[in-house]
Amino acid sequence: MENMGELGKKQMDEFEALCDEFRANNVIPPDKFDTYNVKRGLRNPDGTGVMAGLTLICNVHGYLIADGERIPDEGKLTYRGIDVCEIVEGCTRENRFGYEEVVWLLLFGKQPTRTQLEHFNHVLNEYRELPPYFAEDMIIKAPSKNVMNKLARSVLALYSFDDNPDEFTLENNMRQSIQLIARLPLIMSYAYQVKRRHFDRESMYFHPTDPTHSTAQAILNAIRPDRSFTDEEAKLLDLCMILHAEHGGGNNSTFTARALTSTGTDIYSTMAAAIGSLKGPKHGGANHSVMLMMNELMTSVENWDDEDEVEAYLEKLLRKEAGDRSGLIYGIGHAVYTLSDPRAVILKEKAHRLAEEKGMLEKFELFQRVEKLAPEAFARVKRASKVVSANVDFYSGLIYEMLGIPSDLFTPMFAVSRLPGWCAHRIEEMETGHRIMRPAYRSLSKEKAYIPIDER
C-alpha cells in the first residue's frame, strides 16, 4: 500500500501533466490585449479605472487630469462628502468613539444627531448576539485555520437563520445590513478562538459581551485573555476601523459586492463573496503581507540604519529575488493615490506615537526608512515614472501588532471595518443600478470541426 508521501507525489505528477496540457492549449499573447483595446483589470492605459457606475457614498482622490495627462496630487478620502481627516479630528477632539457614526453616515447619507447615534448604538448592541447555537454548530464544530475563510462561511450560514433572507427590498436589506455589521466582530473573535484551540493547541475563551461597549471595545474585550484594555487602545482601534470603513465603489471587494447585488442575490451570498475578495494578498490581505515582508527584511538586513543596505534588499524584492518572489513591495503604491494616501498619513502619526510608548521606535523608524526608499527603488528597477507612496496597509499591520492584535486577525479586522461600506454600496446598487453587470470578453478561439473520439 502506498504511503501518503508516495501518493502525494504521484498525484502531483499527474496534475503537472494536466497543467502541461492546459498550457499547450491556452496561450493568449500579451499584445492581443492592446490589439483589441482590452482594458485588463478594468484599467485604462494610464492606470485609471474604467468608469462603471455612479455613487454618492465615497470619493477617492489621488491625482488631477489636465490636457489628458494624469498629474499626481495629495490624496483625499471623503465619506458622503466629508473629509475623513475631519471625521478623525472631530472624534479625537471630542475624545469619543467614531466608528458607529461613520456606519450611520455611510448607510444613511448624513451625520447622525446625538439622539440618533445613541439609538443606533443601542440597536447595534441588541443585534450583536449570534443566533442560538450558531457558535457551537457553525464555528466550533467546523474550525478553519484561516479566519477570513471562516468569516465567509459563517456569513453564508446566517442565511439559514434569517426568516426572510431573499426579500430584495430596502427595508429588509437595511435590517440585514445592520445585523451583519453588529454580528461580524463577534464571529471574527469566535473564529479566532476556535482556530487557536484546534490548530495552535492554545486556550480558547469566549468572554461575555458588554452592552455598553463600542465596536472597538467589544473586539478587544473578546480577543484579550484578561479582557483588559485602555481607553487609548480602544480609541486607536476605533480610528483604524474608521479609516478602513469605506473606499469607493471601484476597489475589488466593493465592486464584487455591487456585481453580486446586481444579480438580485441575497446579502449573505454578496458579503461572503466580498470577504473572499478582500482575502487576496493584492487587496485586504496586503497588511498581513507587509508584516511578513518586514519581518524577513529585519532578519536579512544587518544594519537597519544603513539606507544602502535597506534599498538593496528592496531592489531584490522588486526583482523577485527575495520575499515571496511576487516582485511587490507590499504596502507601497495604490491604484488611485499617488503622492500620499491620507489613511497612511494618519496611521503613520499614530504608529510613531505608539512606538515611542511601546519601546518599538527602532522598528517604526525602519518602516519609515522603507517608505522613503521604496519609491526610488521602484523607479530604478521597474524603470517606470509612476509615482508611488505608502498605502493604508503599510502601517495598519504595525499598529495592530503594537495593540497586541494577532496577525491572524489583521485582514479579518479589515473585513469587519469595511462591511458597512459594502452594505452601503449594496443598497445603492439595489436602489439605483437596476441592471445586471455584464462586461464583455472578446473570444480569440477559432472554429474547429468536431473530431470523433476514436479519431483524435
C-alpha positions as a LaTeX table, in Angstrom:
\begin{tabular}{lrrr}
\hline
Residue & $x$ (\AA) & $y$ (\AA) & $z$ (\AA) \\
\hline
Met1 & 0.00 & 0.00 & 0.00 \\
Glu2 & 1.34 & 3.41 & $-0.95$ \\
Asn3 & 2.15 & 5.77 & 1.90 \\
Met4 & 0.82 & 9.34 & 1.87 \\
Gly5 & 4.15 & 10.77 & 0.68 \\
Glu6 & 4.26 & 8.49 & $-2.35$ \\
Leu7 & 0.56 & 9.08 & $-3.07$ \\
Gly8 & 1.04 & 12.83 & $-2.84$ \\
Lys9 & 3.98 & 12.74 & $-5.25$ \\
Lys10 & 2.04 & 10.60 & $-7.71$ \\
Gln11 & $-0.91$ & 12.99 & $-7.59$ \\
Met12 & 1.36 & 15.99 & $-8.12$ \\
Asp13 & 2.98 & 14.32 & $-11.11$ \\
Glu14 & $-0.48$ & 13.71 & $-12.57$ \\
Phe15 & $-1.51$ & 17.32 & $-12.03$ \\
Glu16 & 1.73 & 18.60 & $-13.54$ \\
Ala17 & 0.92 & 16.60 & $-16.68$ \\
Leu18 & $-2.60$ & 18.04 & $-16.74$ \\
Cys19 & $-1.21$ & 21.56 & $-16.35$ \\
Asp20 & 1.17 & 20.96 & $-19.26$ \\
Glu21 & $-1.90$ & 20.03 & $-21.30$ \\
Phe22 & $-3.59$ & 23.27 & $-20.24$ \\
Arg23 & $-0.56$ & 25.42 & $-21.09$ \\
Ala24 & $-0.26$ & 23.88 & $-24.53$ \\
Asn25 & $-3.81$ & 24.91 & $-25.46$ \\
Asn26 & $-4.43$ & 28.14 & $-23.58$ \\
Val27 & $-1.99$ & 30.83 & $-24.67$ \\
Ile28 & $-3.14$ & 34.41 & $-25.22$ \\
Pro29 & $-0.23$ & 36.60 & $-26.40$ \\
Pro30 & 0.02 & 39.78 & $-24.30$ \\
Asp31 & 0.00 & 42.02 & $-27.39$ \\
Lys32 & $-3.53$ & 40.83 & $-28.20$ \\
Phe33 & $-4.86$ & 42.89 & $-25.30$ \\
Asp34 & $-3.50$ & 46.03 & $-26.97$ \\
Thr35 & $-4.68$ & 44.93 & $-30.41$ \\
Tyr36 & $-8.29$ & 44.67 & $-29.26$ \\
Asn37 & $-8.11$ & 47.57 & $-26.79$ \\
Val38 & $-8.91$ & 45.27 & $-23.87$ \\
Lys39 & $-8.61$ & 47.08 & $-20.56$ \\
Arg40 & $-7.06$ & 44.45 & $-18.31$ \\
Gly41 & $-8.11$ & 44.75 & $-14.68$ \\
Leu42 & $-10.76$ & 47.21 & $-15.88$ \\
Arg43 & $-8.00$ & 49.81 & $-16.07$ \\
Asn44 & $-7.43$ & 52.44 & $-18.75$ \\
Pro45 & $-3.95$ & 52.65 & $-20.33$ \\
Asp46 & $-2.97$ & 55.44 & $-17.90$ \\
Gly47 & $-3.87$ & 53.26 & $-14.90$ \\
Thr48 & $-7.17$ & 54.97 & $-14.09$ \\
Gly49 & $-10.22$ & 52.80 & $-13.55$ \\
Val50 & $-12.85$ & 52.20 & $-16.22$ \\
Met51 & $-15.97$ & 54.18 & $-15.27$ \\
Ala52 & $-18.55$ & 51.57 & $-14.23$ \\
Gly53 & $-21.06$ & 53.46 & $-12.12$ \\
Leu54 & $-22.11$ & 56.47 & $-10.08$ \\
Thr55 & $-22.13$ & 56.79 & $-6.29$ \\
Leu56 & $-22.96$ & 59.25 & $-3.53$ \\
Ile57 & $-21.13$ & 57.25 & $-0.86$ \\
Cys58 & $-17.44$ & 57.98 & $-1.19$ \\
Asn59 & $-14.79$ & 59.76 & $-3.25$ \\
Val60 & $-11.16$ & 58.70 & $-3.52$ \\
His61 & $-8.93$ & 61.47 & $-4.92$ \\
Gly62 & $-5.31$ & 60.87 & $-5.81$ \\
Tyr63 & $-4.49$ & 62.77 & $-8.99$ \\
Leu64 & $-5.61$ & 65.51 & $-11.38$ \\
Ile65 & $-6.25$ & 65.27 & $-15.11$ \\
Ala66 & $-5.04$ & 68.16 & $-17.28$ \\
Asp67 & $-4.88$ & 68.04 & $-21.09$ \\
Gly68 & $-5.35$ & 64.29 & $-20.87$ \\
Glu69 & $-2.34$ & 63.90 & $-18.57$ \\
Arg70 & $-2.53$ & 62.31 & $-15.13$ \\
Ile71 & $-0.90$ & 64.69 & $-12.60$ \\
Pro72 & $-0.03$ & 63.34 & $-9.13$ \\
Asp73 & $-1.77$ & 65.06 & $-6.23$ \\
Glu74 & $-2.10$ & 64.70 & $-2.46$ \\
Gly75 & $-4.63$ & 62.02 & $-1.56$ \\
Lys76 & $-8.04$ & 62.85 & $-0.16$ \\
Leu77 & $-10.79$ & 60.49 & 1.03 \\
Thr78 & $-14.35$ & 61.68 & 1.67 \\
Tyr79 & $-17.30$ & 59.80 & 3.17 \\
Arg80 & $-20.58$ & 61.26 & 1.88 \\
Gly81 & $-18.65$ & 64.43 & 1.01 \\
Ile82 & $-16.96$ & 64.80 & 4.42 \\
Asp83 & $-13.16$ & 64.56 & 4.54 \\
Val84 & $-12.24$ & 61.50 & 6.62 \\
Cys85 & $-9.43$ & 63.54 & 8.21 \\
Glu86 & $-12.07$ & 65.93 & 9.59 \\
Ile87 & $-14.07$ & 62.99 & 10.95 \\
Val88 & $-10.99$ & 61.66 & 12.72 \\
Glu89 & $-10.03$ & 65.09 & 14.03 \\
Gly90 & $-13.57$ & 65.73 & 15.31 \\
Cys91 & $-13.80$ & 62.43 & 17.19 \\
Thr92 & $-10.29$ & 62.88 & 18.61 \\
Arg93 & $-11.00$ & 66.45 & 19.70 \\
Glu94 & $-14.21$ & 65.36 & 21.42 \\
Asn95 & $-12.48$ & 62.25 & 22.85 \\
Arg96 & $-15.13$ & 59.79 & 21.70 \\
Phe97 & $-15.55$ & 56.72 & 19.53 \\
Gly98 & $-16.47$ & 57.45 & 15.92 \\
Tyr99 & $-16.84$ & 54.18 & 14.04 \\
Glu100 & $-20.56$ & 53.77 & 14.77 \\
Glu101 & $-21.39$ & 57.25 & 13.50 \\
Val102 & $-19.38$ & 56.51 & 10.35 \\
Val103 & $-21.55$ & 53.40 & 9.87 \\
Trp104 & $-24.63$ & 55.62 & 10.14 \\
Leu105 & $-23.13$ & 58.19 & 7.77 \\
Leu106 & $-22.33$ & 55.57 & 5.13 \\
Leu107 & $-25.71$ & 53.84 & 5.34 \\
Phe108 & $-28.00$ & 56.87 & 5.55 \\
Gly109 & $-26.06$ & 59.66 & 3.87 \\
Lys110 & $-25.79$ & 62.27 & 6.63 \\
Gln111 & $-24.24$ & 62.64 & 10.07 \\
Pro112 & $-26.42$ & 61.40 & 12.93 \\
Thr113 & $-27.70$ & 63.64 & 15.69 \\
Arg114 & $-26.70$ & 62.70 & 19.25 \\
Thr115 & $-30.13$ & 61.11 & 19.79 \\
Gln116 & $-29.96$ & 59.14 & 16.54 \\
Leu117 & $-26.46$ & 57.91 & 17.36 \\
Glu118 & $-27.43$ & 56.81 & 20.87 \\
His119 & $-30.41$ & 54.87 & 19.49 \\
Phe120 & $-28.27$ & 53.35 & 16.73 \\
Asn121 & $-25.67$ & 52.20 & 19.27 \\
His122 & $-28.48$ & 50.55 & 21.21 \\
Val123 & $-29.70$ & 48.75 & 18.07 \\
Leu124 & $-26.18$ & 47.52 & 17.23 \\
Asn125 & $-25.78$ & 46.17 & 20.77 \\
Glu126 & $-29.13$ & 44.40 & 20.57 \\
Tyr127 & $-28.09$ & 42.66 & 17.33 \\
Arg128 & $-24.57$ & 41.76 & 18.50 \\
Glu129 & $-25.50$ & 38.35 & 19.92 \\
Leu130 & $-25.47$ & 35.45 & 17.46 \\
Pro131 & $-28.47$ & 33.15 & 16.90 \\
Pro132 & $-28.86$ & 30.30 & 19.43 \\
Tyr133 & $-26.25$ & 27.53 & 18.97 \\
Phe134 & $-24.73$ & 29.32 & 15.97 \\
Ala135 & $-21.28$ & 29.49 & 17.58 \\
Glu136 & $-21.41$ & 25.82 & 18.57 \\
Asp137 & $-22.76$ & 24.44 & 15.30 \\
Met138 & $-21.24$ & 26.76 & 12.70 \\
Ile139 & $-17.91$ & 27.82 & 14.22 \\
Ile140 & $-16.74$ & 25.42 & 16.93 \\
Lys141 & $-17.70$ & 22.25 & 15.04 \\
Ala142 & $-16.16$ & 23.43 & 11.76 \\
Pro143 & $-12.87$ & 25.22 & 12.57 \\
Ser144 & $-10.73$ & 26.83 & 9.89 \\
Lys145 & $-7.05$ & 27.67 & 10.04 \\
Asn146 & $-7.85$ & 30.87 & 8.13 \\
Val147 & $-10.19$ & 33.30 & 9.90 \\
Met148 & $-11.21$ & 35.02 & 6.65 \\
Asn149 & $-12.39$ & 31.68 & 5.30 \\
Lys150 & $-14.43$ & 31.15 & 8.48 \\
Leu151 & $-15.91$ & 34.66 & 8.21 \\
Ala152 & $-17.17$ & 33.94 & 4.70 \\
Arg153 & $-18.60$ & 30.54 & 5.65 \\
Ser154 & $-20.29$ & 31.95 & 8.76 \\
Val155 & $-21.87$ & 34.81 & 6.84 \\
Leu156 & $-23.26$ & 32.31 & 4.34 \\
Ala157 & $-24.55$ & 30.18 & 7.22 \\
Leu158 & $-26.51$ & 33.13 & 8.65 \\
Tyr159 & $-28.84$ & 32.80 & 5.64 \\
Ser160 & $-30.36$ & 29.71 & 7.29 \\
Phe161 & $-31.11$ & 31.69 & 10.46 \\
Asp162 & $-32.93$ & 34.52 & 8.65 \\
Asp163 & $-36.71$ & 34.16 & 8.41 \\
Asn164 & $-36.76$ & 36.39 & 5.33 \\
Pro165 & $-33.37$ & 36.04 & 3.60 \\
Asp166 & $-34.32$ & 36.68 & $-0.03$ \\
Glu167 & $-36.62$ & 39.70 & 0.03 \\
Phe168 & $-34.93$ & 42.33 & $-2.15$ \\
Thr169 & $-36.41$ & 45.45 & $-0.52$ \\
Leu170 & $-34.73$ & 48.46 & 1.07 \\
Glu171 & $-36.32$ & 47.77 & 4.46 \\
Asn172 & $-35.23$ & 44.13 & 4.56 \\
Asn173 & $-31.72$ & 44.81 & 3.34 \\
Met174 & $-31.26$ & 47.63 & 5.82 \\
Arg175 & $-32.28$ & 45.27 & 8.61 \\
Gln176 & $-29.92$ & 42.57 & 7.34 \\
Ser177 & $-27.06$ & 45.06 & 6.90 \\
Ile178 & $-27.28$ & 46.35 & 10.46 \\
Gln179 & $-27.49$ & 42.81 & 11.83 \\
Leu180 & $-24.40$ & 41.74 & 9.88 \\
Ile181 & $-22.42$ & 44.85 & 10.91 \\
Ala182 & $-23.26$ & 44.11 & 14.55 \\
Arg183 & $-22.50$ & 40.38 & 14.38 \\
Leu184 & $-19.36$ & 40.14 & 12.28 \\
Pro185 & $-16.95$ & 41.32 & 15.04 \\
Leu186 & $-18.16$ & 38.53 & 17.35 \\
Ile187 & $-17.98$ & 35.95 & 14.55 \\
Met188 & $-14.39$ & 37.04 & 13.90 \\
Ser189 & $-13.48$ & 36.75 & 17.57 \\
Tyr190 & $-15.06$ & 33.29 & 17.92 \\
Ala191 & $-13.44$ & 32.05 & 14.71 \\
Tyr192 & $-10.06$ & 33.17 & 16.00 \\
Gln193 & $-10.54$ & 31.48 & 19.37 \\
Val194 & $-11.55$ & 28.20 & 17.73 \\
Lys195 & $-8.58$ & 28.42 & 15.38 \\
Arg196 & $-6.27$ & 28.87 & 18.38 \\
Arg197 & $-7.61$ & 25.80 & 20.14 \\
His198 & $-7.90$ & 23.48 & 17.15 \\
Phe199 & $-4.82$ & 24.35 & 15.13 \\
Asp200 & $-2.47$ & 26.14 & 17.54 \\
Arg201 & $-3.24$ & 23.95 & 20.58 \\
Glu202 & $-3.75$ & 27.02 & 22.76 \\
Ser203 & $-6.51$ & 28.01 & 25.17 \\
Met204 & $-9.85$ & 29.14 & 23.80 \\
Tyr205 & $-12.01$ & 31.66 & 25.67 \\
Phe206 & $-15.42$ & 33.15 & 24.90 \\
His207 & $-16.00$ & 36.23 & 27.05 \\
Pro208 & $-19.48$ & 37.65 & 27.69 \\
Thr209 & $-20.29$ & 40.82 & 25.79 \\
Asp210 & $-20.79$ & 44.18 & 27.49 \\
Pro211 & $-23.77$ & 46.18 & 26.15 \\
Thr212 & $-22.02$ & 49.46 & 26.96 \\
His213 & $-19.05$ & 48.72 & 24.70 \\
Ser214 & $-18.39$ & 50.35 & 21.36 \\
Thr215 & $-17.44$ & 48.02 & 18.49 \\
Ala216 & $-13.72$ & 48.57 & 19.07 \\
Gln217 & $-14.09$ & 47.91 & 22.80 \\
Ala218 & $-16.14$ & 44.77 & 22.11 \\
Ile219 & $-13.38$ & 43.40 & 19.86 \\
Leu220 & $-10.61$ & 43.99 & 22.41 \\
Asn221 & $-12.85$ & 42.53 & 25.13 \\
Ala222 & $-13.34$ & 39.40 & 23.03 \\
Ile223 & $-9.77$ & 38.70 & 21.93 \\
Arg224 & $-7.76$ & 39.54 & 25.05 \\
Pro225 & $-7.46$ & 36.74 & 27.62 \\
Asp226 & $-7.96$ & 39.10 & 30.57 \\
Arg227 & $-10.47$ & 41.38 & 28.78 \\
Ser228 & $-8.21$ & 44.28 & 29.77 \\
Phe229 & $-7.53$ & 47.29 & 27.54 \\
Thr230 & $-7.07$ & 51.03 & 27.92 \\
Asp231 & $-9.36$ & 53.72 & 26.58 \\
Glu232 & $-6.48$ & 54.94 & 24.40 \\
Glu233 & $-6.01$ & 51.49 & 22.86 \\
Ala234 & $-9.73$ & 51.14 & 22.10 \\
Lys235 & $-9.89$ & 54.59 & 20.52 \\
Leu236 & $-6.85$ & 53.83 & 18.34 \\
Leu237 & $-8.52$ & 50.64 & 17.10 \\
Asp238 & $-11.69$ & 52.66 & 16.53 \\
Leu239 & $-9.66$ & 55.10 & 14.39 \\
Cys240 & $-8.26$ & 52.23 & 12.31 \\
Met241 & $-11.80$ & 50.98 & 11.73 \\
Ile242 & $-12.97$ & 54.44 & 10.64 \\
Leu243 & $-10.17$ & 54.61 & 8.06 \\
His244 & $-10.97$ & 51.12 & 6.72 \\
Ala245 & $-14.76$ & 51.55 & 6.64 \\
Glu246 & $-15.10$ & 52.59 & 3.00 \\
His247 & $-13.05$ & 53.29 & $-0.10$ \\
Gly248 & $-15.28$ & 53.87 & $-3.09$ \\
Gly249 & $-17.07$ & 51.55 & $-5.48$ \\
Gly250 & $-14.06$ & 50.63 & $-7.59$ \\
Asn251 & $-11.98$ & 48.63 & $-5.12$ \\
Asn252 & $-12.22$ & 44.91 & $-5.81$ \\
Ser253 & $-14.27$ & 43.77 & $-2.83$ \\
Thr254 & $-16.80$ & 46.60 & $-3.10$ \\
Phe255 & $-17.10$ & 46.06 & $-6.86$ \\
Thr256 & $-17.66$ & 42.37 & $-6.09$ \\
Ala257 & $-20.45$ & 43.31 & $-3.69$ \\
Arg258 & $-22.07$ & 45.55 & $-6.30$ \\
Ala259 & $-21.70$ & 42.93 & $-9.07$ \\
Leu260 & $-23.42$ & 40.26 & $-6.98$ \\
Thr261 & $-26.10$ & 42.69 & $-5.84$ \\
Ser262 & $-26.88$ & 43.49 & $-9.48$ \\
Thr263 & $-27.98$ & 39.86 & $-9.96$ \\
Gly264 & $-30.62$ & 40.14 & $-7.25$ \\
Thr265 & $-28.97$ & 37.60 & $-4.97$ \\
Asp266 & $-29.20$ & 37.67 & $-1.17$ \\
Ile267 & $-27.00$ & 39.77 & 1.12 \\
Tyr268 & $-25.29$ & 36.74 & 2.66 \\
Ser269 & $-24.00$ & 35.47 & $-0.69$ \\
Thr270 & $-22.95$ & 39.01 & $-1.55$ \\
Met271 & $-20.98$ & 39.70 & 1.62 \\
Ala272 & $-19.35$ & 36.25 & 1.63 \\
Ala273 & $-18.07$ & 36.99 & $-1.89$ \\
Ala274 & $-16.77$ & 40.41 & $-0.82$ \\
Ile275 & $-14.92$ & 38.77 & 2.08 \\
Gly276 & $-13.39$ & 36.30 & $-0.37$ \\
Ser277 & $-12.19$ & 39.18 & $-2.50$ \\
Leu278 & $-10.66$ & 41.01 & 0.46 \\
Lys279 & $-8.80$ & 37.85 & 1.49 \\
Gly280 & $-6.48$ & 38.19 & $-1.51$ \\
Pro281 & $-2.93$ & 39.48 & $-0.82$ \\
Lys282 & $-3.31$ & 42.06 & $-3.59$ \\
His283 & $-6.26$ & 43.53 & $-1.70$ \\
Gly284 & $-7.02$ & 43.33 & 2.03 \\
Gly285 & $-4.50$ & 40.58 & 2.68 \\
Ala286 & $-1.75$ & 43.09 & 1.99 \\
Asn287 & $-1.49$ & 44.29 & 5.61 \\
His288 & $-0.51$ & 40.77 & 6.72 \\
Ser289 & 1.86 & 40.51 & 3.74 \\
Val290 & 3.52 & 43.79 & 4.81 \\
Met291 & 4.36 & 42.35 & 8.22 \\
Leu292 & 5.69 & 39.09 & 6.75 \\
Met293 & 7.82 & 41.10 & 4.30 \\
Met294 & 9.15 & 43.41 & 7.01 \\
Asn295 & 9.93 & 40.52 & 9.37 \\
Glu296 & 12.01 & 38.91 & 6.65 \\
Leu297 & 13.68 & 42.24 & 5.87 \\
Met298 & 14.60 & 42.64 & 9.54 \\
Thr299 & 16.38 & 39.27 & 9.55 \\
Ser300 & 18.03 & 39.81 & 6.15 \\
Val301 & 19.32 & 43.37 & 6.63 \\
Glu302 & 22.16 & 43.53 & 9.14 \\
Asn303 & 22.18 & 47.27 & 9.75 \\
Trp304 & 18.68 & 48.76 & 9.76 \\
Asp305 & 20.14 & 52.28 & 9.74 \\
Asp306 & 22.11 & 51.69 & 6.53 \\
Glu307 & 19.94 & 53.08 & 3.73 \\
Asp308 & 22.08 & 51.45 & 1.04 \\
Glu309 & 21.63 & 48.02 & 2.60 \\
Val310 & 17.87 & 48.51 & 3.03 \\
Glu311 & 17.48 & 49.77 & $-0.52$ \\
Ala312 & 19.49 & 46.85 & $-1.90$ \\
Tyr313 & 17.04 & 44.47 & $-0.23$ \\
Leu314 & 14.04 & 46.39 & $-1.62$ \\
Glu315 & 15.50 & 46.04 & $-5.10$ \\
Lys316 & 15.81 & 42.29 & $-4.52$ \\
Leu317 & 12.10 & 42.22 & $-3.65$ \\
Leu318 & 11.25 & 44.02 & $-6.88$ \\
Arg319 & 13.44 & 41.66 & $-8.92$ \\
Lys320 & 11.68 & 38.65 & $-7.32$ \\
Glu321 & 14.89 & 37.57 & $-5.60$ \\
Ala322 & 13.57 & 37.90 & $-2.04$ \\
Gly323 & 10.39 & 37.70 & $-0.01$ \\
Asp324 & 7.56 & 35.74 & $-1.60$ \\
Arg325 & 9.02 & 36.30 & $-5.10$ \\
Ser326 & 5.96 & 38.30 & $-6.14$ \\
Gly327 & 8.01 & 41.32 & $-7.25$ \\
Leu328 & 5.95 & 43.52 & $-4.91$ \\
Ile329 & 6.84 & 45.78 & $-2.02$ \\
Tyr330 & 3.64 & 45.30 & $-0.06$ \\
Gly331 & 2.09 & 48.47 & 1.31 \\
Ile332 & 3.69 & 50.69 & $-1.33$ \\
Gly333 & 1.67 & 52.01 & $-4.27$ \\
His334 & $-2.05$ & 52.33 & $-4.92$ \\
Ala335 & $-4.42$ & 52.26 & $-7.88$ \\
Val336 & $-5.62$ & 55.82 & $-7.20$ \\
Tyr337 & $-3.38$ & 57.55 & $-4.66$ \\
Thr338 & $-0.08$ & 58.96 & $-5.93$ \\
Leu339 & 1.69 & 61.48 & $-3.67$ \\
Ser340 & 0.01 & 60.24 & $-0.50$ \\
Asp341 & $-2.71$ & 58.03 & 0.98 \\
Pro342 & $-4.47$ & 60.12 & 3.66 \\
Arg343 & $-5.19$ & 56.98 & 5.70 \\
Ala344 & $-1.49$ & 56.08 & 5.75 \\
Val345 & $-0.59$ & 59.63 & 6.79 \\
Ile346 & $-2.90$ & 59.42 & 9.82 \\
Leu347 & $-1.79$ & 55.89 & 10.77 \\
Lys348 & 1.88 & 56.80 & 10.46 \\
Glu349 & 1.45 & 59.59 & 13.01 \\
Lys350 & $-0.37$ & 57.25 & 15.39 \\
Ala351 & 2.18 & 54.47 & 14.85 \\
His352 & 5.02 & 56.85 & 15.72 \\
Arg353 & 3.40 & 57.87 & 18.98 \\
Leu354 & 2.55 & 54.28 & 19.92 \\
Ala355 & 6.04 & 53.05 & 19.04 \\
Glu356 & 7.52 & 55.57 & 21.48 \\
Glu357 & 5.20 & 54.31 & 24.22 \\
Lys358 & 5.84 & 50.62 & 23.47 \\
Gly359 & 9.63 & 50.90 & 23.09 \\
Met360 & 9.43 & 49.96 & 19.41 \\
Leu361 & 10.82 & 53.17 & 17.93 \\
Glu362 & 13.68 & 51.40 & 16.12 \\
Lys363 & 11.19 & 49.17 & 14.30 \\
Phe364 & 8.98 & 52.14 & 13.40 \\
Glu365 & 11.99 & 54.02 & 12.02 \\
Leu366 & 12.78 & 51.03 & 9.79 \\
Phe367 & 9.23 & 51.18 & 8.40 \\
Gln368 & 9.72 & 54.89 & 7.82 \\
Arg369 & 13.01 & 54.19 & 6.04 \\
Val370 & 11.37 & 51.63 & 3.75 \\
Glu371 & 8.56 & 54.10 & 2.98 \\
Lys372 & 11.18 & 56.69 & 1.97 \\
Leu373 & 13.39 & 54.36 & $-0.13$ \\
Ala374 & 10.76 & 52.17 & $-1.82$ \\
Pro375 & 9.65 & 54.71 & $-4.47$ \\
Glu376 & 13.29 & 55.26 & $-5.51$ \\
Ala377 & 13.92 & 51.51 & $-5.73$ \\
Phe378 & 10.70 & 51.09 & $-7.69$ \\
Ala379 & 11.68 & 53.76 & $-10.22$ \\
Arg380 & 15.13 & 52.22 & $-10.69$ \\
Val381 & 14.16 & 48.57 & $-11.00$ \\
Lys382 & 10.87 & 48.96 & $-12.87$ \\
Arg383 & 12.16 & 51.93 & $-14.90$ \\
Ala384 & 8.74 & 53.47 & $-14.50$ \\
Ser385 & 7.70 & 57.05 & $-13.91$ \\
Lys386 & 4.67 & 56.08 & $-11.83$ \\
Val387 & 4.51 & 58.00 & $-8.55$ \\
Val388 & 4.04 & 55.66 & $-5.57$ \\
Ser389 & 3.70 & 56.17 & $-1.84$ \\
Ala390 & 2.78 & 54.16 & 1.26 \\
Asn391 & $-0.82$ & 52.98 & 1.37 \\
Val392 & $-3.06$ & 52.18 & 4.36 \\
Asp393 & $-1.75$ & 48.61 & 4.62 \\
Phe394 & 1.83 & 49.71 & 5.26 \\
Tyr395 & 1.25 & 50.99 & 8.79 \\
Ser396 & $-2.03$ & 49.29 & 9.79 \\
Gly397 & $-0.40$ & 45.91 & 10.45 \\
Leu398 & 2.28 & 47.58 & 12.59 \\
Ile399 & $-0.39$ & 49.34 & 14.66 \\
Tyr400 & $-2.34$ & 46.09 & 15.08 \\
Glu401 & 0.86 & 44.37 & 16.21 \\
Met402 & 1.59 & 47.11 & 18.76 \\
Leu403 & $-2.01$ & 46.81 & 20.01 \\
Gly404 & $-1.42$ & 43.11 & 20.58 \\
Ile405 & $-3.83$ & 42.03 & 17.85 \\
Pro406 & $-2.61$ & 38.70 & 16.42 \\
Ser407 & $-1.60$ & 38.52 & 12.76 \\
Asp408 & $-4.44$ & 36.04 & 12.12 \\
Leu409 & $-6.81$ & 38.98 & 12.62 \\
Phe410 & $-5.10$ & 41.65 & 10.51 \\
Thr411 & $-7.18$ & 41.03 & 7.39 \\
Pro412 & $-10.35$ & 39.99 & 9.27 \\
Met413 & $-10.20$ & 43.35 & 11.08 \\
Phe414 & $-10.19$ & 44.98 & 7.64 \\
Ala415 & $-13.29$ & 42.95 & 6.66 \\
Val416 & $-15.16$ & 43.81 & 9.85 \\
Ser417 & $-14.34$ & 47.50 & 9.34 \\
Arg418 & $-15.25$ & 47.53 & 5.63 \\
Leu419 & $-18.59$ & 45.73 & 5.96 \\
Pro420 & $-20.57$ & 49.00 & 6.38 \\
Gly421 & $-19.09$ & 50.28 & 3.12 \\
Trp422 & $-20.06$ & 47.10 & 1.31 \\
Cys423 & $-23.58$ & 47.29 & 2.74 \\
Ala424 & $-23.95$ & 50.94 & 1.70 \\
His425 & $-22.87$ & 50.11 & $-1.85$ \\
Arg426 & $-25.19$ & 47.09 & $-1.98$ \\
Ile427 & $-28.15$ & 49.26 & $-1.02$ \\
Glu428 & $-27.15$ & 51.97 & $-3.50$ \\
Glu429 & $-26.81$ & 49.38 & $-6.28$ \\
Met430 & $-30.24$ & 47.97 & $-5.41$ \\
Glu431 & $-31.87$ & 51.38 & $-5.46$ \\
Thr432 & $-30.10$ & 52.96 & $-8.45$ \\
Gly433 & $-28.47$ & 50.27 & $-10.61$ \\
His434 & $-31.42$ & 48.20 & $-11.87$ \\
Arg435 & $-29.25$ & 46.31 & $-14.34$ \\
Ile436 & $-27.16$ & 43.17 & $-14.02$ \\
Met437 & $-23.45$ & 43.78 & $-14.59$ \\
Arg438 & $-22.33$ & 42.01 & $-17.72$ \\
Pro439 & $-18.97$ & 43.12 & $-19.19$ \\
Ala440 & $-17.80$ & 41.59 & $-22.48$ \\
Tyr441 & $-14.85$ & 39.32 & $-23.25$ \\
Arg442 & $-13.63$ & 39.03 & $-26.83$ \\
Ser443 & $-13.23$ & 35.46 & $-27.98$ \\
Leu444 & $-9.96$ & 34.53 & $-29.73$ \\
Ser445 & $-10.92$ & 30.92 & $-30.37$ \\
Lys446 & $-11.21$ & 29.77 & $-33.98$ \\
Glu447 & $-13.92$ & 27.49 & $-35.27$ \\
Lys448 & $-12.91$ & 23.84 & $-35.42$ \\
Ala449 & $-14.67$ & 20.71 & $-36.59$ \\
Tyr450 & $-15.72$ & 18.14 & $-34.02$ \\
Ile451 & $-13.48$ & 15.04 & $-34.11$ \\
Pro452 & $-14.95$ & 11.66 & $-33.09$ \\
Ile453 & $-13.18$ & 10.32 & $-30.01$ \\
Asp454 & $-11.52$ & 7.36 & $-31.79$ \\
Glu455 & $-10.00$ & 9.69 & $-34.41$ \\
Arg456 & $-8.32$ & 12.15 & $-32.04$ \\
\hline
\end{tabular}
